[in-house]
Amino acid sequence: MRIAILDDYSDTLRTLPCFTKLAGHDVTVFTDHVQDAGALAERLRDIEALVLIRERTRIEAALLERLPGLRLISQFGGYPHIDVAACTRHGVVVSSELSGGGTSHGTAELTWGLLIAAARRIPQQMASLRAGGWQESVGTTLHGKTLGILGYGRIGTAVAGYATAFGLRVVVWSGEESRRRAAADGHAVAESQRALFAGSDAVSLHVKLTDATRGIVTAADLAAMAPSAILVNTSRAGLIEPGALPAALRAGRPGVAAVDVFDAEPLHDPQDPLLSLDNVVATPHIGYVTREDYERQFASAFEQIVAFAGGEPINVVNPEVLAMRQ
């Protein structure tokens, strides 16, 4: 099959052990980001299978209409960036591993990296040192503080485990079943989402972005946080009400944000409202960008291609397409 891999910014996938699964196929790797439908259609005009790196490129009807040879889209994880209905109309199978693959420890670890960096003002201390200065401020000790976790899935659970090791009290707000599991794990459960934000020294977001969760964190939630509190978001920027986080940070509640995700990605604007604030620690959506997480996720994506090529598609999101082909 003629296969294209999009948005491999660091040209990493071909160096992974799992890349050998595609041996015998004609594979093209693109390391830049293109969203324009016309430009994408030009570079993908002869492609039969498309491999996506999470949500970096949106796959919409306008693009699919120009790719009559496309037969398969393969990826790992959720697919809010894919117009599945349009894929079905155009006879394109969407395969995505959703339930397996384990926890993204890379994202859980980055959550703690960002939290510690924000609490100890590591970026500011580095900037001072590089400018010829010395200690520029006094940081905050996390031990003994309360960490609020919004969303107690695989990553939220891992973050809670790290919190216990660091000596923090964990409070959770999540779906009913997840709240029961958090309590069984020995963590406190908040009375409400608002109470979680109001009563935590730091709040970390670990909720999947869906139509139901978009904007779930409101300006009122952020305003309930203490001026000394830290908000950490390694999940998705769309979980927060549009414009609410920069406004809240300018108002001083919370006092600091540590983020790995943005409304528009890739973000190349240094004047972005979040990047222009001194009380923000930011990274360019690198939570899952580790060799270990890549190997786990793309082993799945490549296995889906092998299965499709062998006539036995797996992890099919839109099985109606298979029925149409029979």
N, C-alpha and C positions, 0 to 999 in steps of 0.2 A: 504493500500500500504506500501511497505518497502521503507522508505525514508532516505536518507543521507543528512546531512548538512555539508558542507566543510568549513574549515578555520575560525571557530568561535573562534578566538584566546583567547578571554576573557570569553568564555562559557556564553554568555549573552542571546542568543536567547531564551533559554528555560525559562528565567525569565521574558520575555515580555508578556503582556496581549494577544497579537496576537498568541502566541504559542498554545493557547487552540484551535485554528482553526484546528490543526492537531490531536485533540483527536480522538482516535480510530485507528490511524495509527501507524505503527512500525517505530519509528524515532531514528536514530543514529546520534549523533553530534560529529564531529571531531574537536578538538581544535588546532591541529598542521597543518603544511603545508607540503604537499607532491605533487611533480609535476611529478616524474618519472611514466611513463605509466604503467610499470609492477607493481609497488607498489600500485598505485591507483586502478588498475584493481583487485588486490587481496583484497583490503579492500572494494571494491564496487561490488564484484562479484554477490551478491544476490539482489542488489538494483534495484528498479523499477523507482524511482523518485529521482532526484538530485537537491538540493537547493544550489545555488552559492551565495557567498557574493561578489558582484561586480566582479572585474576581478582578484581576488586573485589566481584562478587556471585556467589554459588554458585547454580547452576541444578540443582535436585534434583527428584526424582520428585513430591514433595508439591506443588511449585509447578506443574509441567507438567500434573498432573491437573486443575488449575483453569483452565487456559488452552487450551480446545478450539480457539480460533481461531488460535493461534500456528502459523506455518508454517515460519519460518526464524529461526535464531540466527546472527548474523554477527559475527565478531571477527577479531583478528590474534593469532597466536602459539599457544602451547600451551593445552590445555583441561582441566587437572586439576580445575577447578572446575565442569565440566559433566558431568552424568550422561548420557553419550552413549547408553548402552543405553536409558535411559528416554526420551530424545528419539526414538530409533528406534521404540520401542513406540507412542509418541504421534504418529508421523508428522511429526516436526519435523526439518527439514534443518539440520545444523550445518555452516557454512562457515567455514574458518579458514585463512588464509595462513600456512604454516609454513616453507617453504624459501626464499622470496624476501624482498625488501624491504631487504636489506643489513644492515649493522651498526648497532646502537643506539649511535651515538657519544655521545649524551647520557649513557647509563649508564656508558660507559667514562670519559668526562670527569668524571662525578660521583665515580667510584671514586678518581680522582686528587685531586679536591677534598677528599674525606673523608680520604684518606691524608695529604695535606699538612696539613689542619686538625688531625688527630690528632698528627702529628709535631711541629708548631709550636705546639700548644695554642691555636689561634686562638680558639675559643669562650671559653676561660678568660681569654685576654688581653683580649678584647673586654669580658667581664664586669667585669674589674678596671678597665679604662679608664672604663667607664660608671659604676662605683661611686666614681670619684674617685681610683682608684689608678693605678699605672704598671705596669712589668714585673712579672708575678707569678711567673715561672719561667723556666727555660732550656729551649729546644726541642731537637729532634734534626734533624741534617742527613741527608737521604735519599741524597745522592750517595755512591756507593761501597758502599752497603748491598745486601743481597740481598732481592729480592722473589720470594716463592713464589706461583705462580699455580695454583690447583686448577681445572682445566677450561680447555682451550685451543680453544674455539670462536671465533666471530666476536668477541665482546666480550673474551674473554681474550687473543686475539691483538692487538686494539687496545690493551689495557692494557699488554701486553708491549712494544709499540712505543713507547708513552709512557715506559715505564721506561727503555728504552735511551736516549731523548733526555735523560732526567734523570740519566743516568749510573749506573743501578743494574744489578746483575747479575740476570738472570732465571733462575729454576729452575721447571720445570713438572712437574706430575703430572696425568695425564689418561688417557683411553683410549689403547689401543695405537697406533691410527692418528694420533691427535692428538699423541702423544709423538714419533712419527716426524716429523711436520710441524714441531713445535717445534724438534727437533734440526736439521732442514733450515734453519730460520730463524735458526740460530745460538745457540739458547738451551740451557742445561743441562737435563738431565732427571734428576729425583730418583730415588733407588733404590727409594723406596716413598712412599706417602702420609705415613706417620709421619715419614720422613726429611725430607720437604718442610716439615712443621710445625716439626721440631726444628732445621732448619738455616737458617731464613729470619728475617730481621729484620722482615718483614711478610709476611702471607699474605692473598691476595685470592681470594674464592670466585666462580667463574663457571661453575657447573654447573646444568643444568636440573633442576628438581624433578620427580621421577617417583617411583613406588613403589620403584624400585630405588635411588634416590639419597636418599630421605628418611632423615635421621639419619646420613648418610655421614660427617660430621665428628663424631667421638666426644669424650667427655670426656678420654680418654687422648691424643688428638691435641692438644687444647688444652693439656693439662698438659705436653706435650713442648715447648711454645713457651717462649722466654726471657722473663724478667720485663720486659725492655725491648721486647719484640715487640708488633706491632700486628696485629690481625685486622680485615680489611675485608670486609663482606658487602653487596653491592649486588644479589645474586641472589635468594635466598629464605631466610627464616628456618628453614624446615623442613629445610634441608640439615644443620642442626646438631642433635645429639641433644637432646631436650627438657630444658630446665633446665640444660644443660651450660655455656652461655656465661656467664650471671650467676654461677654457682658458680665458674667458672674465673677470672673477673675479680676476684671477692672473694678468691680464693686468690693472685692476683697473676701468673698465667700463662695468657694473655698479660697484659701490663701495661695495654693499651688496646684497645678495640674501636671501630670506626667502622662504623655500620650504617645502612642505608636501608630495612630490611625487618624485620617483626615477625611473631610467631606469629598475632596477631589484628589484622586491619586492617579499617577504619581504627582506629587506636589513640587513645583519648581519656582514658586513665588515666595521670595524671602519676606515679602510684605504681607503674607497671609496673617489674618488677625491673631492666630495662636502663636506663630513664630515671632511676631513683633513684640510679644509680651515678655517681660523679664521673669515673671513667675511661672514659666512653663519650661519643663524638660521634655524634649521631643526626639523621637527616632523615626526613621522612614519606613514604617510598617515591616519591621524585621522580626516580629514575634516568632513566626514559624520558619524564618529563613536561617535554618541551620542544616548542615549536611545530613544529620540524623533524621530530622523531620522531612527533609526533601526525599531521602531514600525511602522512608516509610510511605509517603504520600504518592510518589511517582512510581514506585513498584506497583501500587494499585492501579494507577492510571495506565501504565504500560501493559499490565496484565489484561485490562479491559480491551485494549487494542488487539492483543494476541487472541483473546477469546472471540472477538468480533470477526477477525480475519479467519478464524477457524470455523465460523458458522454457528458459534454458541455464545451470543452476547451475554454479558453479566452486568449486574448493577444498573439495569436499564430503568431510567426515570420515566420514559414515555413508551411503554410496551405496545401502545396502539400502532406505532410504526412497524413493529414486527408483524402484527396482524395484517397490516396493509400490504406487506411484501409477500404474504403467503398466497 
